[in-house]
């Protein structure tokens, strides 16, 4: 495994996933959160920084996992897409825990977030598949 290439791929994938999440949550689903008690919070500019840092860390960890198992996945972006979809499903299912521990967290939003995670990680996986090559 080329550690440097995997880390760079993870950073790129993290940035791409952050953009995808901004588009999906902010633009496409923004109206879904209006009027929901669970999503009322004060504006804090530091949130953008934290979201970006978390996305980069998740991207790097996912890239290291993908690179270490690269031979198990198809060559090119298609293998990365399959990896990303499965990882997104695993990450997305934890959203259902939120319905149990956050007051007024809407159950339907857990399903929406599952779909968002699958899409986001799928796109991130495409980036990983394109940047992390198989040693055939």
N, C-alpha and C positions, 0 to 999 in steps of 0.2 A: 504494500500500500504506500502510495506517495502522500505522506502526511501534509506537506505544504499545499499540494493540489487539492486535497480533500478539504482542508481548512478554507482555502480561497473559494472553492465551490460552495461550501457551507455558508460563507459570508454572502456570496452572491444570491444563493437560494433564500437566505434569511431576508435579504432586502426585497427580493421579488415577492416573497410570501407576505411581507409587511405591506407592500403596495396592494396585493390582492385582497388582504384583509381590510385595508382602508377602503378600497372600492366596494367590497361586499357589505361590510358593516356600516360604513359611513354614508355611502351613496345609495346603494341598492336597498339596504335594510334599515336605513336611518329612521324611517317612519314607523317601523315595527316597535322601536324602543320608546317612542313618545307615549306618555301617559302610563307607562308601566312603573309601578312603585319600586321595583327592584333595580331600576336603572337611573334613579334620581341621584345625582351626585353634583358636587361643586366642580366648577371648571378648574383644572390644574394643569398648567403648561408642562409640568414635569412628567405627566402621563405619557406624552409623546416620546420623550427620551426613554422611559422605562419600556414602553412597547417596542421601541426600536432595539434596545439592548437585549430584551428577552427574545425577540425574533432572531437576532444574530446568534445568540447562544444556542437556541433550538436548532437553527440552521446548521451550525457547526457540529453539534452532537449528532444530528440526523445524517450529516455528510460522513462523519467518521463511521457510523453504523453502516451506512450504505457502502462506503469504500471497503470496509472490512468484510462485507458479504457480497462484494461486487460480482464475483464469479457465479453467484446464484441467480442473478438477474439477467434478463436479455440485454443484448448490446444496445447502446444508444439511448435516446430519450424514452423509448418505449419501456425499457427495463426500469428506468427511473420513475416513470409514471406508475407502473405497477407497485413499486416500492412505496411511493408517496401515497397512493390510494390506501394501501393497507395500513401504513403508519398513521394516516389521517383518520382512519376508522378507529384505530386504537385510541388515539388522542381524543377524538371526538366523543367517544362513548363516555368519557369521564365527565362530560357536561351534564349527564343525568344525575350525577352526585349533587350538582348545584341546586337542583329542584328540591332536594332533601334538606339542605343546610342554609339556604338563603331565603329569607322571608319574602313571600310574594314572587318568587322566581317562576315565570310562566313555563309550564311544561312544553308548550309548542316551540318555545325558543331553544330548548335543548335539542330538539330535532333539527331546527334551522342551523344551529351551531355545529351539529354533527355534519350536515351537508357542507357547511362552510369549511370545516377542517379537512374534509375529504378533497374538496376542490383546491384549497390552499396548499395542502401537502402534495396533492397530485401535480400542481404547477411547479412547486419546489422540487419535486422528484424529477420532473422533466429537465429542470436546470441541472440537477445532480447527474442525471443520466447522460446529458450532453457534455458535461465537464469532467466527469470521472470515468475514464475508459476502462474497459475490460481487458485483461491480459490474456487474449486468446492464443 
